[in-house]
Amino acid sequence: MKVRTLILMMVAGMLFSASVFAQDDFTVNMSTYTEFYNQKNYKDAYPTWKWCFDNCDDKVAEKTTKNVFIQGPTIVENVIATREGEAREAAIDTLLMIYDKRIALYGQEGTYLGSKAIMLNKYRPEKSTEVYDMLTRTFEVAGNNTAYGVLKLYMIVALNRYNKEEISKETLVNIYSSIADALAAQSEKETKEDKKAKIDEAAATVEDLFVNSSAADCKSIIDAFSPKFEADPTNVELAKKIVNLLRKGNSDECKLSDLYMRSAIVMYENEKSSSAAHAIGQAYFKRGESSKAEQYYTEAISLEEDASKKADMYYELGLLYFTSMNNYAKARQAARNALSSDPNCGKAYMLIGKVYAAGGKDCGEDAFQKKCLYWLVVDQFQKAKNADPSVASEANQLIARYSEHFPSAQDAFWVDMKEGQTVTIGCWINETTTARFIK
């Protein structure tokens, strides 16, 4: 029994001594590579760093810093740059193992698996499926805390897989939506301006990648974001994102959808502006919802301070009254308001001329008086081209067309009217003009 106890004590002593020596060796090698590392002499740092890396186990990790893993990627990447062939591949293997071992020793898979994916994509881009799987797993673990650089790479890799028909459109849309939400959450929480700027830059890149992809059609965007909007219909940031995405779709299908309209209204109610109200008014105009269009055009005009923009909005409101509501008097008044804001708004004169031609046909008690209306119509087109040369071509065409409807000199003889005489066109128009006849 005494002999057995003695043997056990000797074995324990040997193990303790080995542990002390191993710890001493680790300390010496770590000190050696750290000195080279601080000098940026990565080539000479590598051998002793590699010894520390290979011999770092649970017990050593408990008693040392994480510098072996923090400094390791810089050392190994510099070594990779100096190697070729199998030696380079071996160094890449070591680089990737840094992240595996760090996760095994310290956890934090959501951080270091993403870093490994970045390195695998950098040095072995052909392994795109593995990179994609790592990024997917990283996002599953870390969620909104996933590093913005990892999220950007995730979008790039997912888009490449979609373009190769390796994932579906629905999958890509869902990935984009989740990444965009994560980046928006990070940006909102970040207090450091420089980092916030980088997060926002990543978000812009991710959005551009998606919007310019074939997956970003109206249906996919609406399908992806409608449930989110329904769940949080007063979320201004979500509404802004939806509006921006559907605007970039550059089609009426996108910008006339219910989701677009509702999101645009949420934005407008949060921060009223002339441009926002104007956009909503235009959309309702195109949707054929005249009363709502009139409401938002009126609000846009009341908020607008720029005279030229105000004139354009009055003109569009006049078009609404003319083409959608058949209210000729209101159409003329809107056009006149446009001219009050901008006397050179030739298209407003053009509109008045068209309004008179369409809405004044019943003004006059007989055929001769009805023809007199066309003097007034032509007057407006003449004013239009005098005010704005850009409408001259259309104005001249309409002048020629409607001048053919002037009464003849013979017709004027029988009503005792002279050329150049001032004539008032009554009815709702109630405006004066000058008599002219077809010879």
C-alpha positions as CSV (number, residue, x, y, z in Angstrom):
1,M,0.0,0.0,0.0
2,K,2.9,2.4,0.9
3,V,4.6,1.6,-2.5
4,R,1.3,2.3,-4.4
5,T,0.9,5.6,-2.6
6,L,4.5,6.5,-3.4
7,I,4.0,5.7,-7.1
8,L,0.9,7.9,-7.3
9,M,2.6,10.8,-5.6
10,M,5.5,10.5,-8.1
11,V,3.1,10.5,-11.1
12,A,1.2,13.5,-9.7
13,G,4.5,15.3,-9.2
14,M,5.6,14.6,-12.8
15,L,2.3,15.8,-14.2
16,F,2.5,19.0,-12.1
17,S,6.0,19.6,-13.3
18,A,5.0,19.1,-17.0
19,S,2.1,21.5,-16.5
20,V,4.4,24.1,-15.0
21,F,6.9,23.6,-17.8
22,A,4.1,23.8,-20.5
23,Q,2.9,27.0,-18.9
24,D,6.3,28.4,-18.8
25,D,6.9,27.5,-22.5
26,F,3.6,29.1,-23.4
27,T,4.5,32.3,-21.5
28,V,8.0,32.4,-23.2
29,N,6.6,31.8,-26.7
30,M,3.8,34.3,-26.3
31,S,6.2,36.9,-25.1
32,T,8.5,36.2,-28.1
33,Y,5.8,36.4,-30.8
34,T,4.2,39.5,-29.1
35,E,7.5,41.3,-29.4
36,F,7.7,40.5,-33.1
37,Y,4.0,41.4,-33.5
38,N,4.5,44.8,-32.0
39,Q,7.3,45.4,-34.5
40,K,5.0,44.3,-37.3
41,N,7.5,41.6,-38.1
42,Y,4.8,39.0,-38.8
43,K,7.0,36.5,-40.5
44,D,9.2,36.0,-37.4
45,A,6.2,36.2,-35.1
46,Y,4.5,33.3,-36.9
47,P,6.5,30.3,-35.5
48,T,6.1,31.1,-31.9
49,W,2.5,32.3,-32.4
50,K,1.8,29.0,-34.1
51,W,3.2,27.1,-31.1
52,C,1.0,29.0,-28.8
53,F,-2.0,28.4,-31.0
54,D,-1.4,24.7,-31.2
55,N,-0.9,24.4,-27.5
56,C,-3.7,26.6,-26.3
57,D,-6.2,24.4,-24.5
58,D,-8.9,25.0,-22.0
59,K,-6.6,25.3,-19.0
60,V,-4.2,27.6,-20.8
61,A,-7.0,29.7,-22.0
62,E,-8.2,30.3,-18.5
63,K,-4.9,31.8,-17.5
64,T,-4.0,33.8,-20.5
65,T,-5.5,36.6,-22.6
66,K,-7.2,36.1,-25.9
67,N,-4.4,37.8,-27.8
68,V,-3.4,34.5,-29.5
69,F,-6.8,34.7,-31.3
70,I,-7.1,38.5,-31.5
71,Q,-3.6,38.9,-33.1
72,G,-3.6,35.6,-34.9
73,P,-5.6,36.7,-38.1
74,T,-3.2,39.6,-38.7
75,I,-0.1,37.4,-38.4
76,V,-1.5,34.6,-40.5
77,E,-2.9,36.8,-43.3
78,N,0.5,38.4,-43.7
79,V,2.1,34.9,-43.9
80,I,-0.6,33.9,-46.5
81,A,0.5,36.9,-48.7
82,T,4.1,35.5,-48.8
83,R,3.3,31.9,-49.6
84,E,2.2,29.9,-52.7
85,G,0.8,26.5,-53.5
86,E,0.4,24.0,-50.6
87,A,2.1,26.2,-48.1
88,R,-0.4,29.0,-48.8
89,E,-3.3,26.6,-48.5
90,A,-1.9,25.3,-45.2
91,A,-1.7,28.9,-43.9
92,I,-5.3,29.5,-45.0
93,D,-6.4,26.3,-43.1
94,T,-4.7,27.7,-40.0
95,L,-6.5,31.1,-40.4
96,L,-9.8,29.4,-40.6
97,M,-9.0,27.2,-37.6
98,I,-8.4,30.3,-35.5
99,Y,-12.2,31.0,-35.5
100,D,-13.1,27.4,-34.9
101,K,-10.8,27.1,-31.9
102,R,-11.9,30.5,-30.5
103,I,-15.5,29.5,-30.6
104,A,-14.6,26.1,-28.9
105,L,-12.7,27.9,-26.1
106,Y,-14.7,31.1,-25.6
107,G,-18.0,30.6,-27.3
108,Q,-19.5,33.7,-29.1
109,E,-20.4,31.8,-32.2
110,G,-22.5,34.7,-33.5
111,T,-19.4,36.8,-33.7
112,Y,-16.6,34.5,-34.8
113,L,-18.5,32.3,-37.3
114,G,-19.3,35.5,-39.2
115,S,-15.6,36.4,-39.2
116,K,-14.7,33.0,-40.5
117,A,-17.2,33.3,-43.3
118,I,-15.6,36.6,-44.4
119,M,-12.2,35.0,-44.5
120,L,-13.5,31.9,-46.3
121,N,-15.1,34.1,-48.9
122,K,-12.0,36.1,-49.3
123,Y,-9.5,33.2,-49.7
124,R,-11.8,30.4,-51.1
125,P,-14.7,32.2,-52.9
126,E,-15.5,29.0,-54.7
127,K,-16.9,27.6,-51.4
128,S,-19.9,29.9,-51.7
129,T,-22.3,27.3,-50.4
130,E,-20.3,26.9,-47.2
131,V,-20.0,30.7,-46.8
132,Y,-23.7,31.1,-47.3
133,D,-24.4,28.4,-44.6
134,M,-22.0,30.0,-42.2
135,L,-23.6,33.4,-42.7
136,T,-27.1,32.0,-42.3
137,R,-26.1,30.3,-39.1
138,T,-24.4,33.5,-37.8
139,F,-27.6,35.5,-38.4
140,E,-29.7,32.8,-36.7
141,V,-27.4,33.0,-33.6
142,A,-26.7,36.8,-33.5
143,G,-29.8,38.3,-35.1
144,N,-29.8,42.1,-35.0
145,N,-26.4,42.0,-33.3
146,T,-24.7,40.5,-36.4
147,A,-21.8,42.7,-37.5
148,Y,-22.8,45.1,-40.3
149,G,-19.9,43.8,-42.5
150,V,-21.2,40.3,-42.1
151,L,-24.7,41.4,-43.0
152,K,-23.5,43.1,-46.1
153,L,-21.6,40.0,-47.2
154,Y,-24.7,37.9,-46.4
155,M,-26.7,39.9,-48.9
156,I,-24.0,39.7,-51.6
157,V,-23.7,35.9,-51.2
158,A,-27.4,35.4,-51.1
159,L,-27.9,37.5,-54.2
160,N,-25.2,35.5,-56.1
161,R,-27.0,32.2,-55.1
162,Y,-30.3,33.7,-56.3
163,N,-28.8,34.6,-59.6
164,K,-27.6,31.1,-60.0
165,E,-31.1,29.8,-59.1
166,E,-29.8,28.1,-56.0
167,I,-32.3,29.9,-53.7
168,S,-35.8,31.2,-54.5
169,K,-37.0,34.8,-54.9
170,E,-39.0,34.4,-51.7
171,T,-35.9,33.4,-49.8
172,L,-33.9,36.3,-51.1
173,V,-36.6,38.8,-50.3
174,N,-36.9,37.4,-46.8
175,I,-33.1,37.6,-46.3
176,Y,-33.0,41.2,-47.6
177,S,-35.9,42.2,-45.3
178,S,-34.3,40.7,-42.2
179,I,-30.9,42.2,-43.0
180,A,-32.5,45.6,-43.6
181,D,-34.3,45.5,-40.3
182,A,-31.2,44.5,-38.5
183,L,-29.1,47.3,-39.9
184,A,-31.9,49.8,-39.2
185,A,-32.0,48.6,-35.6
186,Q,-28.2,48.9,-35.3
187,S,-28.2,52.4,-36.8
188,E,-30.9,53.6,-34.4
189,K,-29.0,52.3,-31.3
190,E,-25.5,53.4,-32.4
191,T,-24.2,56.6,-30.7
192,K,-20.8,56.8,-32.4
193,E,-21.2,58.9,-35.5
194,D,-18.4,57.2,-37.5
195,K,-19.7,53.7,-36.8
196,K,-23.3,54.8,-37.5
197,A,-22.1,56.2,-40.9
198,K,-20.6,52.8,-41.7
199,I,-23.8,51.0,-40.7
200,D,-25.9,53.3,-42.8
201,E,-23.5,52.8,-45.8
202,A,-23.8,49.1,-45.5
203,A,-27.6,49.5,-45.4
204,A,-27.6,51.6,-48.5
205,T,-25.4,49.0,-50.3
206,V,-27.8,46.2,-49.2
207,E,-30.8,48.2,-50.5
208,D,-29.1,49.0,-53.8
209,L,-28.2,45.3,-54.3
210,F,-31.8,44.2,-53.7
211,V,-33.5,47.0,-55.6
212,N,-31.3,46.4,-58.7
213,S,-32.0,42.7,-58.6
214,S,-34.6,40.9,-60.6
215,A,-36.2,39.8,-57.3
216,A,-37.3,43.4,-56.5
217,D,-40.5,43.5,-58.4
218,C,-43.6,45.1,-56.9
219,K,-45.3,41.8,-56.0
220,S,-42.3,40.5,-54.0
221,I,-41.8,43.8,-52.2
222,I,-45.5,44.1,-51.4
223,D,-45.7,40.4,-50.3
224,A,-42.6,40.8,-48.0
225,F,-43.6,44.1,-46.4
226,S,-47.4,44.0,-46.2
227,P,-47.4,41.7,-43.2
228,K,-44.9,44.0,-41.4
229,F,-46.9,47.1,-42.2
230,E,-50.1,45.5,-41.0
231,A,-48.4,44.5,-37.8
232,D,-47.1,48.0,-37.2
233,P,-49.0,50.5,-39.3
234,T,-47.8,53.6,-37.6
235,N,-44.0,52.8,-37.9
236,V,-42.6,55.8,-39.7
237,E,-39.2,54.2,-40.5
238,L,-40.9,51.1,-41.9
239,A,-43.2,53.3,-44.0
240,K,-40.2,55.3,-45.4
241,K,-38.4,52.1,-46.3
242,I,-41.5,50.8,-48.2
243,V,-42.0,54.1,-50.0
244,N,-38.3,54.2,-51.1
245,L,-38.4,50.6,-52.3
246,L,-41.6,51.0,-54.3
247,R,-40.4,54.4,-55.7
248,K,-37.3,52.7,-57.0
249,G,-39.4,50.2,-58.8
250,N,-40.1,53.1,-61.2
251,S,-43.5,51.8,-62.3
252,D,-47.1,52.9,-61.6
253,E,-47.8,49.4,-60.4
254,C,-45.5,50.0,-57.5
255,K,-46.4,53.6,-56.8
256,L,-50.2,53.1,-57.0
257,S,-50.4,50.1,-54.8
258,D,-52.4,50.2,-51.5
259,L,-49.2,49.5,-49.6
260,Y,-47.4,52.5,-51.2
261,M,-50.3,54.8,-50.6
262,R,-50.8,53.9,-46.9
263,S,-47.1,54.1,-46.2
264,A,-46.8,57.5,-48.0
265,I,-49.7,58.8,-45.8
266,V,-48.0,57.6,-42.6
267,M,-44.8,59.5,-43.7
268,Y,-46.8,62.6,-44.5
269,E,-48.8,62.6,-41.3
270,N,-45.5,62.3,-39.3
271,E,-43.8,65.1,-41.1
272,K,-46.0,67.1,-43.4
273,S,-44.3,68.6,-46.4
274,S,-45.4,69.9,-49.8
275,S,-43.5,67.3,-51.7
276,A,-45.0,64.4,-49.7
277,A,-48.6,65.7,-50.1
278,H,-47.9,66.3,-53.8
279,A,-46.7,62.7,-54.4
280,I,-49.8,61.4,-52.7
281,G,-52.0,63.7,-54.7
282,Q,-50.4,62.5,-57.9
283,A,-50.9,58.9,-57.0
284,Y,-54.5,59.3,-56.1
285,F,-55.0,61.2,-59.4
286,K,-53.6,58.2,-61.3
287,R,-55.7,55.8,-59.3
288,G,-58.8,57.8,-60.3
289,E,-59.6,58.8,-56.7
290,S,-60.4,62.4,-57.5
291,S,-61.7,63.6,-54.2
292,K,-58.6,62.3,-52.3
293,A,-56.3,63.7,-55.0
294,E,-57.9,67.1,-54.7
295,Q,-57.4,67.0,-50.9
296,Y,-53.7,66.3,-51.1
297,Y,-53.1,68.7,-54.0
298,T,-54.7,71.5,-52.0
299,E,-52.6,70.6,-48.9
300,A,-49.4,70.5,-51.1
301,I,-50.1,73.9,-52.5
302,S,-50.8,75.4,-49.1
303,L,-47.4,74.1,-47.9
304,E,-45.4,75.1,-50.9
305,E,-43.3,78.3,-50.9
306,D,-41.6,78.0,-54.2
307,A,-43.6,79.9,-56.8
308,S,-42.6,77.7,-59.8
309,K,-43.4,74.5,-57.9
310,K,-46.7,76.0,-56.7
311,A,-47.6,76.8,-60.3
312,D,-47.0,73.3,-61.4
313,M,-49.2,71.9,-58.6
314,Y,-52.0,74.3,-59.5
315,Y,-51.7,73.2,-63.1
316,E,-52.0,69.5,-62.1
317,L,-54.9,70.3,-59.9
318,G,-56.5,72.0,-63.0
319,L,-55.9,68.9,-65.0
320,L,-57.6,66.9,-62.3
321,Y,-60.7,69.1,-62.4
322,F,-60.7,69.0,-66.2
323,T,-60.0,65.4,-67.0
324,S,-61.3,63.5,-64.0
325,M,-64.1,65.7,-62.6
326,N,-65.4,67.6,-65.6
327,N,-65.5,70.8,-63.6
328,Y,-64.5,73.4,-66.1
329,A,-64.9,76.4,-63.9
330,K,-62.6,74.9,-61.2
331,A,-60.1,73.8,-63.9
332,R,-59.9,77.4,-65.2
333,Q,-59.5,78.8,-61.7
334,A,-56.7,76.4,-60.9
335,A,-54.9,77.4,-64.2
336,R,-55.4,81.1,-63.4
337,N,-53.9,80.5,-59.9
338,A,-50.9,78.8,-61.6
339,L,-50.4,82.0,-63.7
340,S,-50.6,84.1,-60.6
341,S,-47.7,82.1,-59.2
342,D,-45.8,82.0,-62.4
343,P,-46.9,84.3,-65.3
344,N,-44.7,82.3,-67.7
345,C,-46.5,79.1,-67.1
346,G,-47.5,78.5,-70.7
347,K,-49.1,75.1,-70.0
348,A,-51.6,76.9,-67.7
349,Y,-52.8,78.9,-70.7
350,M,-52.8,75.7,-72.8
351,L,-55.1,74.2,-70.2
352,I,-57.5,77.1,-70.2
353,G,-57.7,76.9,-74.0
354,K,-58.5,73.2,-73.9
355,V,-61.1,73.8,-71.1
356,Y,-62.8,76.4,-73.2
357,A,-62.9,74.2,-76.3
358,A,-64.4,71.3,-74.3
359,G,-66.6,73.1,-71.9
360,G,-67.8,76.1,-73.9
361,K,-69.6,74.3,-76.7
362,D,-73.0,75.1,-75.3
363,C,-72.2,78.8,-74.8
364,G,-74.1,80.8,-77.4
365,E,-77.7,81.0,-78.6
366,D,-77.1,80.1,-82.2
367,A,-74.5,78.6,-84.5
368,F,-72.7,81.9,-85.1
369,Q,-72.3,82.6,-81.4
370,K,-71.0,79.1,-80.8
371,K,-68.3,79.7,-83.4
372,C,-67.3,82.9,-81.7
373,L,-66.0,80.8,-78.7
374,Y,-63.1,79.6,-80.8
375,W,-61.6,83.2,-80.9
376,L,-61.2,82.9,-77.1
377,V,-59.8,79.4,-77.4
378,V,-57.1,80.5,-79.9
379,D,-56.4,83.6,-77.7
380,Q,-55.3,81.2,-74.9
381,F,-53.0,79.2,-77.1
382,Q,-51.4,82.4,-78.5
383,K,-50.8,83.6,-74.9
384,A,-49.3,80.2,-74.1
385,K,-46.6,80.3,-76.8
386,N,-45.8,84.0,-76.0
387,A,-45.3,83.1,-72.4
388,D,-43.4,79.9,-72.8
389,P,-41.6,78.9,-76.1
390,S,-41.5,75.2,-74.9
391,V,-45.2,74.9,-75.7
392,A,-45.1,76.8,-79.0
393,S,-45.2,73.7,-81.2
394,E,-48.3,72.3,-79.7
395,A,-49.9,75.7,-79.4
396,N,-49.3,76.4,-83.1
397,Q,-51.0,73.1,-84.0
398,L,-54.0,73.9,-81.9
399,I,-54.2,77.5,-83.2
400,A,-54.3,76.1,-86.8
401,R,-57.0,73.5,-85.8
402,Y,-59.4,75.8,-84.0
403,S,-58.9,78.8,-86.3
404,E,-60.7,76.7,-88.9
405,H,-63.8,76.9,-86.8
406,F,-63.9,80.7,-86.8
407,P,-67.1,82.2,-88.3
408,S,-66.8,83.5,-91.9
409,A,-67.0,87.2,-92.9
410,Q,-70.3,86.4,-94.7
411,D,-71.7,85.0,-91.4
412,A,-70.6,88.1,-89.6
413,F,-72.3,90.4,-92.3
414,W,-75.7,89.0,-91.4
415,V,-75.3,89.8,-87.7
416,D,-73.7,93.2,-88.4
417,M,-70.3,92.3,-86.7
418,K,-67.1,93.9,-87.8
419,E,-63.5,92.5,-87.8
420,G,-61.6,93.6,-84.6
421,Q,-64.8,94.3,-82.7
422,T,-64.7,93.4,-79.0
423,V,-67.0,90.5,-78.2
424,T,-68.0,89.0,-74.8
425,I,-68.4,85.3,-74.6
426,G,-71.1,84.7,-72.0
427,C,-72.2,81.6,-70.2
428,W,-69.9,80.4,-67.4
429,I,-66.9,81.8,-69.3
430,N,-67.8,85.5,-69.3
431,E,-64.6,86.7,-71.0
432,T,-64.0,89.2,-73.9
433,T,-62.2,88.6,-77.2
434,T,-61.7,90.1,-80.6
435,A,-63.7,89.2,-83.7
436,R,-61.9,87.5,-86.5
437,F,-63.3,85.8,-89.6
438,I,-62.4,83.2,-92.2
439,K,-62.1,85.1,-95.5
